[in-house]
């Protein structure tokens, strides 16, 4: 991975983990806990692809395994997020742009369910049956619900930051020539200036055309 990818990924993962542990985990919501760390991995995977998504997922999961108050074996969540990051990276659009919010929401919903199932499955292999005592169906429903509600506020911003750090030329193209991108629309800048320049150019062309037309009319009258 590039240096700018590593620095941005580390910063976003640390911030997401701190917010999740210090804020979201203390809300005591019924069922699962909103997984801000998962949404961060998904946003980066949709920009970096399957290899970058797997690396970011493994690093984020390992950090979550080691951060207090972790109550499970180290490497368990790292394995889960590594697999989820790889699979989410496969959904990266070929042209680098997302035309609809449906695709990312489907990825988030599938990742929330898949993460819960994988975590419970790995836990069953190592003798951790806590998910069965809590109720796996309720965990699946609440995990998908919370992550889908939180996704529109997290994933587009994460993707926009990742593309800006990449200096992606697709993010700098004229929005009038291409369809809008849902991941860069929130943080886009300079649009008003571009529109103003285009209007001024059109006004200048119209004024020049009027002057030329007036000159031709006067010439005809003199003849």
N, C-alpha and C positions, 0 to 999 in steps of 0.2 A: 504493500500500500504506500501511497505517496505520503510525504511528511504532512501536508496540509490535511489530508484525510485522517491521519492518525491523531493530529492535534485536535481537530474538530470533533472527531468521534469520542476521544477521551473526555473532552470538556462536556459534551452533551450527555454522555453516559453518567459522568459523576454528578452533574446537576440533576438528572432524572432520578438517580438512585437516592440522592439526599432528599429530594422532594417526596419520593415514594415512602422512604423510611420515616421521615420526620413529620409528614403531613398526611398523606393518603392512608398509611397504615394505622394512623390514630383516629380515623373517622369512625371506625367500628361499624362499617356498613354490613348489612346481612350478606352472608355468602362469601364470595371472593373479594380480593382487594384490587382496585383499579391498577393495572400494570403499566405504569408510565415507562418503565424500562423497556418493556416489550414494544411499545409504540415507537420509542426512539430507535430501536433496532430495525423495526419495519421501515420507518422513514428513510434511514440510511441505506438499507438493503435495496429499496426501490430506486435508488440513485446509483449505488456502487455495484449492483449486480450480485450474483450468487456467491462469488468468491469473497468479495468485500463484506457481504451480509453475514457469511459464515464466520469470518474473522471477528467482526464487530460483535456478533452474537456470543461467540465464545468468550471474548474479553469481558463483555458486559455481564454475562452469567457468572463467570469466575469471580468478578468483583462483588456481585451480589451474594455469592456463596461465602465469601470471606468477611463481608460486612456484618457487623452485629445489627440486630439480634438473630443471626442465622441459626436455625435449629435443625439443619439437615447436613448430610455429608457434602464435603467440598467437591465440586465438579458436577454435581447433579443438575443444577440449573444451567451451568455452562454447556453441558451436553444438549440440553433442551433448546436453549436459545441458539446454539450453533446450527442445529438442524432446522429450526424455524427460520433463522436468518438466511440460510442457504435456499430453502424453498421459496421464501418471499423474494429473494433476489432473482429467481427464475421468472417472476412476474414483471420484471423491469421492462417497460415499453421499448421497442426497437428504436424508435425515433427520439427517445429521451423525453417525450412529452406525454402528459396524461390529458385526454380529451374529456373525461368524465370522472365524477367522484365514485361511481359505482364500483369500478375495479379496486381501488384502495380499500373501500369499505368491505368488499368481499374478502380481500386479503386479511384485513384486521379481524373480521369475524372468524374466518378459518384459523388464523393464527391463535386467537384467544382460546378456541376450543382445542386446537392441536396442542398448545402449550400445557393446558390443564391435563389432557389425556396422557401426554408424554411424561409430565412430572409425576402423575399418579402411577403410571406404569413403571417408571424407573424406581419410584419409591417402593412399589410392591416387590421389585426384584431384590432390594436391599433390606426388606423387612419393615418398611414404614407404611403402615396402613391407616394413617390419619385421614386420608381423603375418603375412605370408606366409612369412617365414623361420622364425618361431617355431612356426607351425602354428595356423591359425585354428580348426580343430575343438577342439583341446585348450584354447585360450583361451576358447572359448565354454563348454565343459563346466566348467572350473575357475572361471570367473567366476560362472556360475550357482550352482555348488556353494558357493563361499565366501560369496557374498552371501546365499544362503538360510540358511546356518548362522548367519550373523551377524545376520540380520534380526530374529529374535524378541527379541534383546537391545537393539536400537537403535530400530526403527520404532515400537513401541508407546510408548516413552518420549518420542520426538520428538513424536508426535501428542498425547500427554497434555500436554506442556509448551506446545505451540502452542495447545491449547484453553484451558488455564488463562490464558495471556496474552491470549487473546481474550475472556475472561470469558463463555464460551459457557454459556447457561442450561441447555443439555442436559447439561453436565457437573455441574450442581448439583442436578438433579432426583433424586428419591428412587429409589434403585436397586431397591427392592422393587416399585415400580409399573411399571418398565420392565426390558427385558432388559439384562444387563450388557454393558459396552463393553470390548473387549479392550485398547483403547489407553489407557484411564484407570484400569484395574483395579490396575496396579502402583503408581501414585502416589496412589490415592484415600485420603482421610483422613476421620476423623470417623464412620466406619461403626459402630464399636463403641459410640460415644456415642449414636448414633441408635437402635440396637437396644436399648440399656439404657433409654433414655427410653421407648421403646414398651413394653417389659416392665413398667416401673414404672407406666405409665398403665393397662395391663391389670390389674395387681395392685390398683391403686386402685379401678378399676371393679368388680372382683370383690369387694373388701372392702365397698364401698358396697352392692352387691347383697345380700350376706349380712346386713348390718346391717338393711337394709330388710325382708328376709324374716323376720328374727328379730322385728322389731317387729310385723309383721303376725301372726305366730304368737302372740305374747304377747297381742295385742289379742283374738284369737279365744278364747284360753283364759279371759281375764277375762270375756267375754260368757257 
